[in-house]
Amino acid sequence: MNNAIDDIFFKSADDFFRMNAPTALTYDDVTLATQYSAILPKQTKLDMELSESVKLTLPIISSDMDTVTEYKMAIAMARNGGLGIIHSSMTADEQLSQVSRVKNYIHGLIQDPIRVSPEQFIGDVLNMVEDKKFRFRTFPVVDGQGKLVGLLPGSVVKSRYASMKIADAMSPRSEVFTISAKDLGADPIEAADNFFNDHFGVHKLLVVDENDKLKGLFTLSDIERISDENASQKRAARDSRFRLLCGATLSIYRNKDGGLDKDRIINHVGALVERGLDVAAVSTAHGFTEGVGSMVKLVRENFKDLTIIGGNVTSAAGVEYLANAGADAIKVGQGPGSICTTRIVAGIGIPQLTALYVCSSQAKKSGVKIIADGGITKSGDMVKALTLADAVLCGSLLAGTPEAPGKIMEINGKSYKQYRGMGSMAAMKDGSAARYGRDTKDKTDKVTAEGIEALKEVSVGLDTLLAQYAGGIQSGMGYLGAEDLAALKRNARFAKITAAGQKESFPHDVIEVKTNNA
């Protein structure tokens, strides 16, 4: 429902940002005008596709920072429908272990379960569990042809039985509960759920083919979690094999001459993909560079089905460059983060909403997605960001949760978590220097920090926090009459506000006794 008077004051993104050029605007410079709505907030859908193979039910991604995302955060993000990107300030083996923990957390139907041989020893299994950081200790036992011969229960996978052969410790085939693959029907989860209802006390159900060869595994705990998710509005982000989605940022390994160490990069990415990695991020402060472009090209050429995020950029040319290199999604943001000092130290960066408009305009032409990275302090900022971007990436908002890896400390009776920019001196010494084009091992390289170290007050758990943010986004969509994120982009109308208008937006002229940070 258009109105001629409204059209004068409330502009579409194209009209608004072009008429304000060359002034660059950020979240608090802008407000959104309400639109006619026939939809309630609870009816809105937050689903988005990062690529053809990566679909989220919540457009929020946790930042690949060493005080924000490790496996606990990535698991919680995916369970809530979002995505966690595990940082790379760790050894390659540690990152592989982190990804494995996420991918093995909840399976549903495990189509390729880890299996053992009757000729192995319990000690071999213990070594495998330790090496792969498995959270489980029960394994199907198969012979050389893949035929099921038994089940090794977790109760016997102990050091005291290390010298015992699996053949002597396993439950025999006759005592193992199985279901034929052809009996799973169109809904394997429902079939498994019915089986566990009918078999009290059974926790494992193996799937076999007509020749009794192992084809999969269900666990009761996984089925119960999935059933709970289906019964609620919260839908986890899963891959085609029912595993939680997981992302990881890639280290840009270089040779002594400064060129990419291609073999090392390909080997590490290959190992990550083997563990089930869904999204690889090539993250640097300056993504419109030969190094980042070459890295994205290298990964794309060798892993054609892997979803790749490139960044960071703030220009249309930067988006076009990374899209041509093979990125599926582009991170936008240089210097807007609460602990980032790039704009102060280096004098560069574009206020975030204008950067998002410029980059999203090119993204439409290039057929890639845009991720708003930085500057978001509240759910209202998320709504504004999503009028232009496809997803938002958050660090500061999530750093105080129990799922974040930051160290906890107590000051004056309050608990805080460590939170630092990846451009801070401490973070660069711990491995993030390459993101800022630096090398802390090179004594001739004068490393200058582009971030600070800070504290975040310990917050509620991630489940509660994300529910608040999702509710805020849905509320904004309801005001704009948008049933989904595509409609949010179409319906958004912008107005520029003054400092007085911004002050008016917040609670004022009262003594606040209780806050809501969403």
C-alpha positions in Angstrom: 0.0 0.0 0.0 1.9 3.0 -1.3 1.2 6.6 -0.2 2.5 9.6 -2.0 3.4 11.4 1.3 5.3 8.4 2.7 7.2 8.1 -0.6 8.7 11.5 0.0 10.1 10.8 3.4 10.7 7.0 3.5 12.9 5.7 0.7 13.8 2.3 -0.7 17.4 1.2 -0.3 18.4 2.3 -3.8 16.9 5.7 -3.4 18.0 6.3 0.2 21.7 5.4 0.0 22.2 7.0 -3.4 20.7 10.3 -2.3 22.9 10.3 0.9 26.1 9.6 -1.1 28.9 10.2 -0.5 28.0 10.3 3.2 28.4 6.8 4.7 25.9 5.7 7.3 25.7 3.1 10.0 23.0 1.4 12.0 22.3 4.3 14.5 22.1 6.8 11.6 19.0 5.1 10.2 15.6 3.9 11.2 13.0 1.8 9.3 9.5 2.9 8.5 6.6 0.6 9.4 4.6 -0.9 6.5 1.2 -2.4 6.2 1.2 -5.9 7.7 -1.0 -8.9 7.6 1.4 -11.2 9.4 2.3 -11.8 13.0 5.9 -11.9 14.1 5.6 -15.6 15.1 4.5 -16.4 11.6 7.7 -15.1 10.0 10.4 -17.4 8.6 14.1 -16.8 9.2 15.4 -19.5 6.8 18.2 -18.6 4.5 20.7 -20.4 2.2 24.4 -19.6 2.4 24.8 -21.9 -0.6 22.9 -24.7 -2.3 24.2 -27.2 0.3 24.2 -25.0 3.5 20.8 -23.9 4.7 20.2 -22.1 8.0 17.0 -21.6 9.9 18.5 -18.6 11.8 20.5 -16.0 9.9 23.1 -15.6 12.7 26.7 -16.8 12.5 29.2 -16.8 15.4 32.5 -15.1 14.6 35.7 -17.0 14.0 37.4 -15.4 16.9 39.4 -17.2 19.6 37.3 -15.9 22.4 34.0 -16.6 20.6 33.8 -19.8 18.6 35.2 -23.3 19.4 33.3 -26.5 19.3 30.8 -25.8 22.2 29.7 -22.5 20.5 29.5 -24.2 17.1 27.4 -27.0 18.4 25.0 -24.6 20.2 24.8 -22.3 17.1 23.9 -25.2 14.8 21.3 -26.6 17.3 19.6 -23.2 17.2 19.6 -23.1 13.4 22.7 -20.9 12.9 26.3 -21.6 12.1 29.5 -21.4 14.1 32.9 -20.8 12.5 35.7 -22.3 14.5 38.8 -20.0 14.6 42.2 -21.0 13.4 44.4 -19.7 16.2 45.3 -23.3 17.1 47.2 -26.2 15.6 45.8 -27.9 12.5 45.2 -31.1 14.5 43.4 -29.1 17.2 41.1 -27.6 14.6 40.4 -31.0 13.1 39.5 -32.3 16.5 37.1 -29.3 17.1 35.3 -29.9 13.8 35.0 -33.6 14.6 33.4 -32.8 18.0 30.7 -30.7 16.2 30.0 -33.2 13.4 29.8 -36.2 15.7 27.6 -34.4 18.3 24.2 -35.4 17.0 23.8 -37.7 14.0 20.3 -39.0 13.6 21.0 -41.7 11.1 24.8 -42.2 11.1 25.2 -43.4 7.5 28.9 -44.3 7.8 29.4 -45.2 11.5 32.9 -45.7 12.9 33.5 -49.5 13.0 36.0 -51.8 14.4 37.3 -55.3 13.5 37.1 -58.4 15.6 40.8 -58.9 15.3 41.7 -55.5 16.9 42.3 -55.0 20.6 40.5 -52.8 23.1 43.8 -50.8 23.3 43.5 -50.0 19.6 40.0 -48.6 20.2 41.2 -46.5 23.1 43.9 -45.0 21.0 41.4 -44.2 18.3 39.0 -42.6 20.7 41.8 -40.4 22.1 43.2 -39.5 18.7 39.8 -38.6 17.2 38.4 -37.1 20.4 35.2 -39.2 20.1 32.4 -38.6 22.6 31.2 -42.2 22.3 32.7 -45.6 23.0 30.3 -48.1 21.5 31.2 -49.4 18.0 29.7 -51.9 15.5 32.1 -54.8 14.7 32.4 -55.9 11.1 34.5 -58.4 9.2 36.7 -57.8 6.2 33.6 -57.7 3.8 31.7 -55.2 5.9 29.4 -57.8 7.4 28.1 -57.2 10.9 29.4 -59.6 13.4 28.7 -57.9 16.7 28.7 -54.8 18.8 31.4 -53.5 21.1 29.7 -52.0 24.2 31.3 -48.9 25.7 31.3 -50.5 29.1 34.3 -52.7 28.1 36.3 -50.0 26.3 38.5 -49.4 29.3 42.3 -49.3 29.9 42.1 -52.4 32.1 40.9 -54.5 29.1 43.4 -53.0 26.6 45.0 -56.3 25.9 41.7 -58.1 25.2 40.6 -58.9 21.6 37.4 -57.3 20.4 36.2 -60.7 19.3 36.3 -61.8 23.0 34.7 -58.6 24.4 31.9 -57.8 21.9 28.2 -58.7 22.0 27.6 -61.4 19.3 25.6 -60.7 16.2 22.6 -62.7 17.6 22.3 -60.2 20.5 22.5 -57.0 18.3 19.3 -55.2 17.4 19.1 -54.3 13.7 16.7 -53.1 11.1 16.8 -53.6 7.3 17.5 -50.5 5.2 14.5 -51.3 3.0 12.3 -51.1 6.1 13.2 -47.5 7.0 10.7 -46.1 4.5 10.4 -42.4 3.6 11.1 -41.2 7.2 14.0 -43.0 8.8 13.8 -40.9 12.0 10.2 -41.9 12.5 11.0 -45.6 11.9 13.9 -45.5 14.5 11.7 -43.6 16.9 9.0 -46.3 16.7 11.6 -49.0 17.2 12.9 -47.4 20.4 9.3 -47.0 21.6 8.8 -50.8 21.2 12.1 -51.9 22.7 12.5 -50.6 26.2 16.1 -50.2 27.3 17.7 -50.5 23.9 20.0 -47.5 23.0 21.5 -48.6 19.6 19.9 -49.7 16.4 22.1 -50.8 13.5 21.0 -50.7 9.9 21.9 -53.5 7.6 21.3 -54.5 4.0 19.9 -57.8 2.6 23.4 -59.3 2.9 23.7 -58.2 6.6 26.3 -55.6 5.7 26.4 -52.5 8.0 24.8 -49.5 6.4 24.1 -47.2 9.3 23.4 -46.6 13.0 20.7 -44.9 15.1 21.2 -43.9 18.7 18.3 -43.3 21.1 19.8 -40.0 22.4 20.1 -38.6 18.9 16.5 -39.6 18.0 15.1 -38.1 21.1 16.9 -34.8 20.5 15.8 -34.7 16.9 12.2 -35.5 17.9 12.3 -32.7 20.5 13.5 -30.3 17.8 10.7 -31.3 15.4 8.2 -30.7 18.1 9.5 -27.2 18.8 9.9 -24.1 16.6 13.6 -24.4 16.9 15.1 -26.3 14.0 18.7 -27.2 14.0 21.0 -26.6 11.0 22.0 -30.0 9.6 23.7 -31.5 6.6 22.3 -34.1 4.3 23.4 -36.8 6.8 21.6 -35.2 9.7 24.8 -34.0 11.3 25.1 -30.4 12.7 26.5 -27.9 10.3 30.0 -26.6 11.1 32.3 -24.0 9.7 36.0 -23.2 10.2 38.3 -20.4 9.2 41.4 -21.4 7.2 45.0 -20.4 8.0 46.7 -18.9 4.9 49.9 -21.0 5.1 52.9 -19.5 3.2 56.3 -20.6 2.0 59.5 -18.7 3.0 59.2 -16.8 -0.3 55.8 -15.5 0.7 53.8 -17.6 -1.8 51.0 -19.9 -0.7 52.0 -23.3 0.7 49.5 -25.0 -1.6 50.2 -28.6 -0.5 49.9 -27.8 3.2 46.7 -25.8 2.6 45.1 -28.6 0.4 46.1 -31.3 2.8 44.5 -29.4 5.8 41.3 -28.5 4.0 41.1 -32.1 2.7 41.3 -33.3 6.3 38.6 -30.9 7.4 36.3 -32.0 4.6 37.0 -35.6 5.5 35.8 -34.8 9.0 32.6 -33.3 7.6 33.3 -29.5 7.3 30.5 -27.7 5.6 31.8 -24.1 5.4 35.4 -22.9 4.9 36.1 -19.2 5.7 39.1 -17.3 4.3 39.0 -14.4 6.8 41.4 -11.4 6.8 41.0 -7.8 7.7 41.6 -6.9 4.0 40.0 -9.4 1.7 40.4 -7.5 -1.6 44.0 -8.7 -2.0 45.9 -11.1 -4.3 46.6 -13.4 -1.3 43.0 -13.9 -0.3 41.8 -14.2 -3.9 44.5 -16.9 -4.6 43.5 -18.7 -1.5 39.9 -18.8 -2.4 40.7 -19.9 -6.0 43.0 -22.7 -4.6 40.3 -24.0 -2.3 37.6 -23.8 -5.0 39.6 -25.6 -7.6 40.3 -28.5 -5.3 37.0 -28.7 -3.4 34.3 -27.8 -5.8 31.4 -28.7 -3.5 32.7 -26.9 -0.4 30.9 -23.7 0.7 33.5 -20.9 0.9 33.2 -17.5 2.7 35.6 -14.8 1.6 36.4 -11.5 3.3 36.5 -8.9 4.6 35.6 -6.2 2.1 33.6 -2.9 2.0 33.4 -2.3 -1.8 31.6 -3.6 -4.8 34.9 -4.3 -6.5 35.9 -6.4 -3.5 32.7 -8.4 -3.7 33.1 -8.9 -7.5 36.8 -10.0 -7.0 36.1 -12.6 -4.4 33.0 -13.9 -6.2 35.0 -14.4 -9.4 37.6 -16.2 -7.3 35.0 -18.7 -6.2 33.5 -17.5 -2.9 29.8 -18.4 -2.2 29.4 -15.7 0.4 31.3 -12.5 1.2 31.9 -11.0 4.7 31.4 -7.2 4.8 32.9 -5.0 7.5 36.2 -3.3 8.1 36.6 -1.7 11.6 33.0 -1.7 12.9 33.6 -4.2 15.7 33.5 -3.2 19.3 37.1 -4.3 19.9 38.4 -3.3 16.5 40.6 -0.3 16.1 41.4 -0.6 12.3 39.6 2.7 11.5 41.6 4.5 14.2 45.0 2.9 13.5 44.8 2.6 9.7 42.3 5.3 8.9 40.2 3.0 6.6 36.7 1.4 6.7 33.2 2.3 5.7 30.3 2.8 8.1 28.5 -0.5 8.0 25.1 0.2 6.4 26.5 2.0 3.5 29.1 -0.7 3.1 26.3 -3.3 3.1 24.3 -1.5 0.5 27.3 -1.1 -1.9 28.4 -4.7 -1.4 24.9 -6.2 -1.7 24.2 -4.3 -4.9 27.2 -6.1 -6.5 26.3 -9.4 -4.8 23.0 -9.5 -6.6 24.9 -9.2 -9.9 27.5 -11.8 -8.9 25.1 -14.3 -7.5 26.7 -14.5 -4.0 25.5 -13.9 -0.5 26.5 -11.1 1.9 27.3 -11.5 5.6 27.2 -8.4 7.8 30.3 -8.6 10.0 30.6 -6.2 12.9 29.0 -3.2 14.5 25.8 -5.0 15.7 24.9 -4.2 19.3 21.2 -5.1 19.4 18.5 -7.1 17.6 17.3 -3.9 15.9 20.7 -3.6 14.2 20.2 -7.2 13.0 16.9 -6.2 11.4 18.5 -3.2 9.6 21.5 -5.4 8.5 19.2 -8.0 7.1 17.4 -5.5 4.9 20.6 -5.6 2.8 22.6 -8.7 3.9 21.7 -12.4 4.0 23.1 -13.1 7.4 24.8 -11.4 10.3 28.0 -12.4 12.0 28.3 -11.7 15.7 31.2 -11.7 18.1 30.7 -9.3 21.0 27.0 -10.2 21.5 27.9 -13.9 22.0 31.3 -13.6 23.8 29.7 -13.5 27.3 27.8 -16.7 27.0 28.9 -19.9 28.8 29.5 -21.5 25.3 32.2 -19.0 24.4 35.8 -20.2 25.2 36.9 -16.9 26.9 38.4 -17.2 30.4 36.1 -16.2 33.2 37.3 -13.8 35.9 35.5 -12.1 38.8 35.7 -8.4 39.4 33.9 -6.7 42.3 31.5 -9.6 42.6 30.6 -9.8 38.9 31.8 -12.5 36.5 33.3 -11.5 33.2 34.7 -13.3 30.2 37.8 -12.4 28.2 37.0 -10.9 24.8 39.7 -9.7 22.4 39.9 -8.5 18.8 41.8 -10.8 16.5 43.9 -7.7 15.7 44.9 -7.2 19.3 48.6 -7.8 20.1 47.8 -10.9 22.2 45.7 -12.5 19.6 48.2 -11.9 16.9 50.9 -13.5 19.0 48.7 -16.5 19.4 48.3 -17.0 15.7 46.0 -14.4 14.1 48.7 -12.0 12.7 48.3 -13.4 9.1 44.7 -12.0 9.1 46.3 -8.5 9.3 49.1 -9.2 6.8 51.7 -9.5 9.6 54.2 -12.1 10.8 55.1 -12.0 14.5 58.0 -14.4 13.9 59.6 -11.9 11.5 61.5 -9.5 13.8 61.7 -6.9 10.9 57.9 -6.8 10.7 56.7 -3.9 12.8 53.5 -5.4 14.1 50.9 -2.7 15.0 47.7 -3.8 16.9 44.4 -3.2 15.2 42.3 -4.4 18.1 42.0 -4.3 21.9 41.6 -6.8 24.7 38.4 -6.4 26.8 35.9 -8.0 29.1 32.3 -9.0 28.6 30.0 -9.6 31.5 28.9 -13.2 31.6 25.5 -13.5 30.1 22.7 -16.0 29.8 23.1 -19.2 27.8 23.2 -19.1 24.0 19.8 -20.8 23.6 18.1 -18.0 25.6 20.2 -15.2 23.9 19.5 -16.4 20.4 15.8 -16.8 21.2 15.8 -13.1 22.2 17.6 -12.0 19.0 15.4 -14.2 16.8 12.3 -12.7 18.5 13.7 -9.2 17.8 14.3 -9.9 14.2 10.8 -11.4 13.8 9.3 -8.4 15.5 11.0 -6.1 13.0 9.7 -8.3 10.2 6.2 -8.1 11.6 6.3 -4.2 11.5 7.4 -4.4 7.9 4.8 -6.9 6.8 7.6 -9.3 5.8 6.8 -13.1 5.9 10.5 -14.0 5.2 13.9 -12.4 4.7 13.4 -11.8 1.0 10.2 -9.8 1.8 12.2 -7.9 4.5 14.5 -6.6 1.8 11.7 -5.7 -0.5 9.6 -3.9 2.1 12.3 -2.0 3.8 12.0 1.8 3.7 14.7 4.0 5.2 14.9 7.4 7.0 17.9 9.2 8.3 17.7 10.3 11.9 19.6 12.9 14.0 21.4 12.4 17.3 18.2 13.6 19.0 16.2 11.1 17.1 18.6 8.3 18.2 18.3 9.5 21.8 14.5 9.3 21.5 14.8 5.7 20.3 16.2 4.5 23.7 14.5 4.5 27.1 14.7 8.0 28.5 13.5 10.3 31.3 13.2 7.3 33.6 15.2 5.3 36.1 15.7 2.0 34.5 15.5 -1.0 37.0 15.7 -3.9 34.6 17.4 -4.1 31.1 16.8 -6.3 28.1 19.8 -6.5 25.9 18.0 -8.0 22.9 
